[in-house]
Amino acid sequence: RGATNPSNPVWNLPGNWSLGHVPIMAPAPGDKADFNNASQPPCFVNSAVAPAQFITGDGNPTVTVIVNGGSLITSNYAGVNSANTIAWNHFSRLELQNGGSLISSNHLWVGLNNNARGTFVMNGGTASVLGMFGLGWNGGIGTVLVNGGTLNLAQWDDVNSIKQYSQLDIRAGTINIANDRTASIASYIANGLITGYG
């Protein structure tokens, strides 16, 4: 399920995966795209890809870039643990560029477990998280830098979405959070966990 060490590090090439094919979401439960190989070069998403789940920074550092025209969408099968993770237990960076898109149909964790250092950089494009959104959710450290584009969040935890040492830094662009989270956002700002336009 893990990405290999390709000379042409494009996601949508079958030979770049230990599966022997590009990870797909159907039939259920689908394939997990797990970036867990040492010396993994940056992986570029330049077309539409649709795994059941993706996990980066699993035992080794990784970089993934969704470029103009690239889209990454994951499934949300009932009863299947298909949460997506940027930095499972290591360093990992995911960058979304202008014209790219990301749809996490389940939770999205940035910097999940102990020793994880995850960074999600939005330089444009659109990212939508239909499940819970968490930075440093289970002991790691997660950073989200919004330099442009639109981030849509369907779920938000008033206490746990941004844990200590993690940060949501809004420099430009737009973040849409479902429901009225005014008090929660104010608390995160007061504690230095949300910064913006500074």
N, C-alpha and C positions, 0 to 999 in steps of 0.2 A: 504493500500500500504506500510505501514511502517513495518520495521523489529520488531519482538516482542522481548521478553527478554528470550531467550531460554537457557536451561541447556546445550545443545549441539550446540554451536554457529557457525554452518556451513551454508553458504549461501544456498546451494542446498538441503535444507530440507523444504518441504511445510509447516509444522507446525510452522516454524519460521517466518511466514509472516502473516499479518492480512488479506491478500487476500485469504488465505487458499491454495495457491499454490505458487511456485517459480515464481517471475516476469519474464515475457517473452516479446519478441518484436513483436510477430505476434499473431493474426491479428492486423493491424494498428488501432489505434495509439500505441497499446501495453501497457505494465505496467511500471510504475515508481517505482523503488526501492528507497524508501525514509526512511532514517535512522533518525527517529524523536522521538524515545521513550526514556524516562529517564532510567538511570541505564543500558544502553545497553552494554553488554560485547563486547569485540573484536569479529569481524566477520571474519571468515576464508573462502577464496575462494580456494577450493582444487580440483575443477573440472571445466568443461566449463559451464559458466552461461551467459545469453544473455537477459538482460532487455532492454526495449526501452530507458531507461534513469536511471541514478542513482544520488542521492543527499545525501550527508552525512553531519553531523553536522547541522541538521535542528532543532534548538531549544534545542538541547542537545549535549554533547560531544560524539564523536564516534571514533572508531579505526577499520580499515578494512585492512586485510592482504591477499595478493594474493601469495600463496605459490607455490612451485614446482609442476607443473602439473595443476595448476589452470589458468583459463583464463576468463577475463571479456570483453565482446564486447557489444557495444550498437548500436542502429539503427540511421538512419538519414532520417526519413520520411519527405518528402517535406511538408512544411506548418505546421509542428508540432514543438513546442518549446521543443526540447529534448536535450538541452545543459546539460552537466554533470558537477557536482560541488563537489569538496572536500571542505567542510566547507561552508555551506549556510549562516549561521548567528551565528555560535558557533565554538568551537574548534573541529577540526577533523584531523585525520592522516590516510593516505593511504600508505601502504608499499608494494612494489613489490619486491619479492624475486627471486633468481636464478631459472630459469625454469618456471617462471610465465609470463603471458602476459596480456596487457591491450590495447584494441582498442576503442578509443572514436571516433565514426563516426560523431559526431557533435563537438561543442566547448567543451573545458575543462577549467573550472574556478577553481582556487585554492585560497581559501579565498575570496569569492565573495562580500558579502554585509557588511555593517557596523557591527562591533563586531565579524565578522568571522576571525578566525585564522586557516588557512589551511596549512597542511604540506604534501607534497608528497615525499616519500623517495624511491629512486631506489637503491636497493642493488644488482640488476641483472635483468635478463629478458629483455623483449622488450615492450616498450610502444609507441603507435602511435596515434597521435591526428590529425584527418582529418579536423576538424574545427579550429576555432581560439583558441589560447592558451593564457590565461591571469592569471597573479598573482596579486591579489588585484584589480581586474577589476572594481568593483563598490563600493569601499570604505573599503573593508576588507584588510587583510594582508595575503599574500601567500608566502610560502617558498618551493622551490624544491631542494632537496639534491640528487645529482647524485653520488652515491658511486660505481656504476658499471652498466653494461647493456647498452642498446641503447634506446635513446629517439628520435623519429622521429616526426617532426613538419611540417605539410603541410602549415600552415598559421602562420603569425607572424606580429604583429603590431609594426612598428618602434618606436612608442611613448608610446603605452598603454599596451603592453604585460607584462611589469613589472612596476607596479606603486610604488610610494614612500613607503618606509618601507618594501617592499617585496624584495625577493632575489632568484636568481638562483645560487646555489653553486655547482660547478662542481669539484668533488674530484677525480673522475676516470670515466671510461666509455666513451660513445660517444653521442653527440647530433648532429642530422642532421636537418638543417633548410632549407626549400625549398627556392630557389632563392638566389641572392647575398644580404646578410644582413650585410656586413662588416661594413658599417658606423654606422648602428643602434647598432650592437653589441659593437662597440668601444665606443659609447655614453653611453650605459648601464654600461659598465665597468668603464668608467670615473666617473660615478655617484655612483659607489659602489653597483649597483644593480645586476651585474654579477660578481662573484668571482670564482676563480678556482686554484686548485693545490697549495694553499697557505700554 
